[in-house]
Amino acid sequence: MFSQRSFAELNFAESKTEFLIQAASSARHMKTKLLEIGKDLECESCDLGINQLGQVRSSCDGFLLINNPGDDKELQVINPTTKICITIPKCPSGCHHKDYGCSSTIGFDSWTKQFKVVHVVTDSYGFEIFNLNGANDESHWKRIPGPWADADDVSERPFNPLNFRWKNPVSINGRILHWYVDSSEYIISMQVNEMKFSRTNLPEELIQRGRYELVELGGFLSIVYYDSDTRMDVWNLEGECWYKKHSIMAKSINYISPNNVKSSSKYETSMPDIGRLVLVDGLCPKNVKSSSKYEISMPDIGKLVPVAGVRNGEVLILKHKNSNLYVYDMNTRVMKKVSINMKNIGNFVSYKDSLFTF
């Protein structure tokens, strides 16, 4: 029963979306935890159950694509639930994946029912595709041209190839991939079924490159645009059109501090301790020393980076530049700081466990 795909699909549909967090614990291994966001933004974390895991690059249908902790030039695909693990041969480009200058992701071809790994270190070389379900004669890397027609024409690209580093793409259910290419006009997209590239135009209102982040929210590609230091706009791509979903404005946020004291005057019921007063916009009174033990101020919006969406895209997880994590509910405009015993957090991947096999 467990080996039947129909059963695995029913099981996967009932699985909860969790949030995989990683922090470096050694030169090769990562400390890994799963974070679950509750109805009232309460956060619970637990161990993934696998020791000595490499850096997770992406997830798809319960599978994780990771750096092989034993060999810098190899990638692995693992299902943490079933403990299935496949080591992928070294890619033809000879990329050292530990350098984090390449893009790697796992996707699913719904036409052929096959999982594929997509890798790029430099688009002038092309993109490399590995078919995980292929027969023996197909178990090798396939090289396809990059998204620009002339691989040698630098002027076609919106970035300087000498200093541009590809990031892992935003994956929409493992079926559509989107890459940031440092453009003020478009991003690069790929349908995993077709393995062909296209340009997805950005909203006309966005004109400055480097002021937006790509993230998946509720099955849609979303752009979070830094309109100012106190405002971020969230745009969803639905079909071929962009719609503004939400605006995160500092003045409208109901911030709940780690000690459960709400910093908005809307909730103020008693005279505060003068020695612990901190302004909502993050600026402390001149005569009050700021201490993380008593910090109840809302973080600086301009220093928050969106890293994932949960609860059907209604809750956004953001990372501060000091590595603190925050959750923000777009319906209630409530923001909370995540309390988790991890330092130097650097990796974030949405994850659902599954019983799928190859």
C-alpha positions as CSV (number, residue, x, y, z in Angstrom):
1,M,0.0,0.0,0.0
2,F,2.7,2.5,1.0
3,S,4.6,1.9,-2.3
4,Q,1.6,2.8,-4.4
5,R,1.8,6.4,-5.8
6,S,-2.0,6.9,-5.3
7,F,-1.6,6.3,-1.6
8,A,1.5,8.6,-1.5
9,E,-0.4,11.3,-3.2
10,L,-3.3,11.1,-0.7
11,N,-0.8,11.2,2.2
12,F,1.0,14.2,0.7
13,A,-2.2,16.1,0.3
14,E,-2.7,15.8,4.1
15,S,0.8,16.7,5.1
16,K,1.4,20.1,6.7
17,T,3.8,22.6,5.2
18,E,6.7,23.3,7.5
19,F,9.7,25.5,7.3
20,L,13.2,24.0,7.2
21,I,15.9,26.1,8.9
22,Q,19.6,25.5,8.7
23,A,22.6,27.0,10.4
24,A,26.3,25.9,10.0
25,S,27.5,23.6,12.7
26,S,30.8,22.6,11.1
27,A,32.7,23.1,7.8
28,R,30.5,20.6,6.0
29,H,27.4,19.8,8.1
30,M,24.4,22.0,8.9
31,K,22.3,22.1,12.0
32,T,18.7,21.5,10.7
33,K,15.3,22.1,12.4
34,L,11.7,22.2,11.2
35,L,9.6,25.2,12.2
36,E,5.8,25.1,12.3
37,I,3.8,28.3,12.4
38,G,0.5,27.9,14.4
39,K,-2.8,29.7,14.0
40,D,-1.8,32.5,16.4
41,L,1.7,32.8,15.0
42,E,3.1,30.6,17.7
43,C,6.2,28.8,16.6
44,E,7.3,25.2,17.4
45,S,10.6,23.7,16.2
46,C,11.9,20.1,16.2
47,D,14.8,18.2,14.7
48,L,14.5,16.8,11.2
49,G,15.7,13.4,12.3
50,I,18.8,13.2,10.1
51,N,22.3,13.9,11.3
52,Q,25.2,15.3,9.3
53,L,23.0,16.9,6.6
54,G,24.5,19.1,3.9
55,Q,23.2,22.4,2.9
56,V,19.6,22.1,1.5
57,R,19.2,23.8,-1.9
58,S,15.5,23.2,-2.5
59,S,12.6,20.8,-1.9
60,C,9.9,19.3,-4.1
61,D,7.2,16.8,-3.1
62,G,9.0,15.7,0.1
63,F,12.5,15.4,-1.5
64,L,15.4,17.6,-0.6
65,L,18.2,18.5,-2.9
66,I,21.4,18.9,-0.8
67,N,25.1,19.4,-1.0
68,N,26.8,16.1,-0.4
69,P,28.7,16.7,2.9
70,G,31.3,14.1,1.8
71,D,32.1,15.5,-1.6
72,D,31.9,19.2,-2.6
73,K,31.4,18.4,-6.3
74,E,28.3,16.2,-5.7
75,L,24.7,16.8,-5.0
76,Q,22.3,14.4,-3.3
77,V,18.5,13.9,-3.2
78,I,17.0,12.6,0.0
79,N,13.6,11.9,1.3
80,P,13.8,12.4,5.1
81,T,10.6,10.4,5.7
82,T,11.6,7.2,3.8
83,K,15.4,7.8,4.1
84,I,15.8,7.2,0.4
85,C,19.1,8.9,-0.8
86,I,20.5,9.2,-4.2
87,T,24.0,10.7,-5.0
88,I,24.0,12.5,-8.3
89,P,27.2,12.2,-10.5
90,K,29.4,15.3,-10.7
91,C,28.0,17.8,-13.2
92,P,30.0,18.4,-16.4
93,S,30.8,22.0,-15.5
94,G,32.8,20.7,-12.5
95,C,31.1,23.1,-10.2
96,H,32.2,23.2,-6.5
97,H,28.7,23.5,-5.0
98,K,30.1,24.6,-1.7
99,D,31.0,28.0,-3.1
100,Y,27.3,28.9,-3.2
101,G,27.9,30.7,-6.5
102,C,25.7,28.4,-8.4
103,S,21.9,27.7,-8.6
104,S,20.6,24.2,-8.0
105,T,17.0,23.0,-7.6
106,I,14.8,19.9,-7.9
107,G,11.6,20.0,-9.9
108,F,8.9,17.6,-11.2
109,D,7.9,17.0,-14.8
110,S,4.1,16.3,-14.5
111,W,4.0,15.0,-18.1
112,T,6.6,12.3,-17.7
113,K,6.2,11.9,-13.9
114,Q,9.9,12.4,-13.5
115,F,12.0,14.4,-11.0
116,K,14.7,16.6,-12.5
117,V,17.7,18.5,-11.1
118,V,18.4,21.9,-12.7
119,H,21.8,23.4,-12.2
120,V,23.6,26.5,-13.5
121,V,27.0,28.0,-12.5
122,T,27.4,30.3,-15.5
123,D,24.7,30.7,-18.2
124,S,27.4,31.1,-20.9
125,Y,28.1,27.4,-20.3
126,G,24.4,26.6,-20.3
127,F,22.0,24.9,-17.8
128,E,22.6,21.3,-16.7
129,I,19.6,18.9,-16.3
130,F,19.7,15.5,-14.5
131,N,16.8,13.1,-14.9
132,L,16.4,11.2,-11.5
133,N,13.9,8.7,-12.9
134,G,15.7,8.0,-16.2
135,A,16.8,4.6,-17.4
136,N,20.5,3.7,-17.5
137,D,21.0,5.4,-20.8
138,E,19.4,8.5,-19.5
139,S,21.2,8.6,-16.1
140,H,23.5,11.5,-17.0
141,W,23.6,15.2,-17.1
142,K,22.1,16.9,-20.2
143,R,23.2,20.4,-21.2
144,I,20.8,22.9,-22.6
145,P,21.4,26.5,-23.8
146,G,20.9,29.3,-21.4
147,P,18.1,31.8,-21.5
148,W,20.0,34.2,-23.9
149,A,20.4,33.4,-27.5
150,D,24.0,34.4,-27.8
151,A,26.0,32.9,-25.0
152,D,29.0,35.1,-25.8
153,D,27.1,38.4,-26.1
154,V,27.5,40.1,-22.7
155,S,25.3,43.0,-23.7
156,E,22.2,40.8,-23.8
157,R,22.3,40.2,-20.1
158,P,21.0,42.7,-17.5
159,F,24.0,41.9,-15.2
160,N,27.7,41.7,-15.5
161,P,28.6,38.0,-15.9
162,L,32.0,38.6,-14.2
163,N,30.5,39.4,-10.8
164,F,26.9,38.0,-11.0
165,R,26.2,34.9,-8.9
166,W,23.1,32.9,-9.6
167,K,20.8,32.2,-6.7
168,N,18.6,29.2,-6.2
169,P,15.3,29.9,-8.1
170,V,11.9,30.3,-6.5
171,S,10.0,27.1,-7.2
172,I,6.2,27.1,-7.6
173,N,5.2,23.6,-6.5
174,G,8.3,22.2,-8.2
175,R,6.7,22.8,-11.6
176,I,7.7,26.4,-12.5
177,L,11.1,27.9,-11.7
178,H,11.9,31.7,-11.5
179,W,15.4,33.2,-11.3
180,Y,16.3,36.7,-10.3
181,V,18.7,38.2,-12.9
182,D,19.3,41.7,-11.5
183,S,16.9,43.3,-13.9
184,S,14.5,46.2,-13.5
185,E,12.3,44.8,-16.3
186,Y,12.0,41.0,-16.0
187,I,13.0,37.7,-14.4
188,I,13.8,34.4,-16.1
189,S,11.3,31.6,-15.8
190,M,11.2,27.9,-16.8
191,Q,8.4,25.3,-17.1
192,V,9.9,22.1,-15.9
193,N,7.7,20.1,-18.3
194,E,9.2,21.9,-21.3
195,M,12.7,22.8,-20.1
196,K,12.5,26.1,-22.0
197,F,13.2,29.6,-20.8
198,S,11.0,32.7,-21.0
199,R,11.0,36.2,-19.6
200,T,8.4,37.2,-17.0
201,N,7.9,40.9,-17.0
202,L,7.9,42.7,-13.6
203,P,5.0,44.9,-12.5
204,E,5.3,48.3,-14.4
205,E,5.4,50.1,-11.0
206,L,8.8,48.4,-10.2
207,I,11.6,50.3,-11.8
208,Q,14.6,49.8,-9.5
209,R,16.5,46.5,-9.6
210,G,18.0,45.3,-6.4
211,R,15.0,46.6,-4.4
212,Y,12.8,43.5,-4.6
213,E,12.9,39.8,-3.5
214,L,11.2,36.8,-5.1
215,V,9.2,34.4,-2.8
216,E,6.5,31.8,-3.2
217,L,3.2,32.6,-1.4
218,G,0.3,30.2,-1.5
219,G,1.3,28.6,-4.8
220,F,2.0,31.9,-6.5
221,L,5.1,33.7,-7.4
222,S,5.3,36.9,-5.4
223,I,7.5,40.0,-5.4
224,V,8.2,41.9,-2.2
225,Y,9.3,45.4,-3.2
226,Y,11.0,47.8,-0.9
227,D,9.0,51.0,-1.6
228,S,10.8,52.8,1.3
229,D,12.4,52.1,4.6
230,T,9.0,51.9,6.2
231,R,7.0,50.1,3.5
232,M,7.1,46.9,1.5
233,D,4.6,46.0,-1.2
234,V,3.7,42.4,-2.0
235,W,2.7,41.6,-5.6
236,N,1.3,38.2,-6.8
237,L,1.6,36.8,-10.3
238,E,-1.8,35.3,-11.2
239,G,-1.8,34.0,-14.7
240,E,0.1,36.6,-16.7
241,C,-0.9,39.6,-14.6
242,W,0.5,41.1,-11.4
243,Y,-1.8,42.2,-8.6
244,K,-0.8,44.1,-5.5
245,K,-1.8,41.7,-2.6
246,H,-0.7,43.7,0.4
247,S,1.4,46.6,1.7
248,I,3.4,46.1,4.9
249,M,3.6,49.6,6.5
250,A,5.5,50.2,9.7
251,K,2.8,52.5,11.1
252,S,0.1,49.8,10.6
253,I,1.9,46.8,12.2
254,N,0.7,45.4,15.5
255,Y,4.1,44.2,16.8
256,I,4.2,41.6,19.6
257,S,7.5,41.5,21.4
258,P,9.1,38.2,22.6
259,N,7.9,38.8,26.1
260,N,4.3,39.1,24.8
261,V,4.1,42.9,25.4
262,K,2.4,44.5,22.4
263,S,4.2,47.6,21.4
264,S,1.2,49.3,19.8
265,S,-0.6,51.9,21.9
266,K,-3.8,50.2,20.8
267,Y,-3.1,47.5,23.4
268,E,-1.5,49.6,26.1
269,T,-3.4,49.1,29.4
270,S,-1.0,50.2,32.1
271,M,1.9,52.6,32.7
272,P,5.0,51.1,31.1
273,D,8.3,50.7,32.9
274,I,10.1,53.9,31.9
275,G,13.5,52.1,31.9
276,R,12.4,49.7,29.2
277,L,10.7,52.1,26.9
278,V,11.8,51.8,23.2
279,L,10.2,53.6,20.3
280,V,8.3,51.6,17.8
281,D,10.4,52.7,14.9
282,G,13.5,51.1,16.4
283,L,15.0,54.3,17.9
284,C,15.8,54.3,21.6
285,P,15.5,57.3,23.8
286,K,18.9,58.9,24.3
287,N,19.0,58.1,28.0
288,V,17.9,54.5,27.7
289,K,20.5,51.7,26.9
290,S,19.2,49.1,24.5
291,S,19.6,45.6,25.6
292,S,18.4,42.5,23.7
293,K,17.1,41.1,27.0
294,Y,14.5,43.9,27.2
295,E,14.2,44.7,23.5
296,I,10.5,45.2,22.6
297,S,10.8,47.5,19.6
298,M,9.6,46.6,16.1
299,P,12.4,45.8,13.7
300,D,13.4,48.2,10.9
301,I,11.3,47.3,7.9
302,G,14.0,48.3,5.5
303,K,16.3,45.6,7.0
304,L,13.8,42.7,6.7
305,V,14.2,40.1,3.9
306,P,11.3,37.8,3.0
307,V,12.4,34.2,2.9
308,A,9.2,32.1,2.7
309,G,5.4,32.1,3.0
310,V,3.3,29.7,5.0
311,R,-0.4,29.2,5.8
312,N,-1.5,29.4,2.1
313,G,0.6,32.5,1.6
314,E,-1.1,34.6,4.3
315,V,1.9,34.5,6.6
316,L,5.2,35.9,5.6
317,I,8.5,34.8,7.3
318,L,11.2,37.5,7.3
319,K,14.8,37.5,8.3
320,H,16.5,40.6,9.8
321,K,20.0,41.4,8.8
322,N,21.1,40.4,12.3
323,S,19.7,36.9,11.5
324,N,16.6,37.2,13.8
325,L,13.4,35.8,12.3
326,Y,10.0,37.4,12.3
327,V,6.5,36.2,11.2
328,Y,3.9,38.6,9.8
329,D,0.2,37.9,9.2
330,M,-1.2,39.9,6.3
331,N,-4.7,39.5,7.5
332,T,-4.3,40.8,11.0
333,R,-1.1,42.9,10.4
334,V,0.4,41.2,13.5
335,M,4.2,40.7,13.6
336,K,6.0,38.5,16.0
337,K,9.6,37.6,16.6
338,V,10.5,33.9,16.3
339,S,12.2,32.4,19.3
340,I,14.4,29.6,18.2
341,N,17.7,28.4,19.7
342,M,19.8,28.7,16.5
343,K,22.7,31.1,15.7
344,N,23.8,32.3,12.3
345,I,20.7,31.1,10.5
346,G,21.4,31.2,6.8
347,N,19.1,28.7,4.9
348,F,15.3,28.6,4.6
349,V,13.2,26.1,2.6
350,S,9.5,25.2,2.7
351,Y,9.0,21.5,3.2
352,K,6.2,18.9,3.2
353,D,7.0,15.3,4.1
354,S,5.9,12.5,1.7
355,L,6.2,8.8,0.9
356,F,7.1,9.4,-2.7
357,T,9.8,7.2,-4.3
358,F,11.6,7.3,-7.7
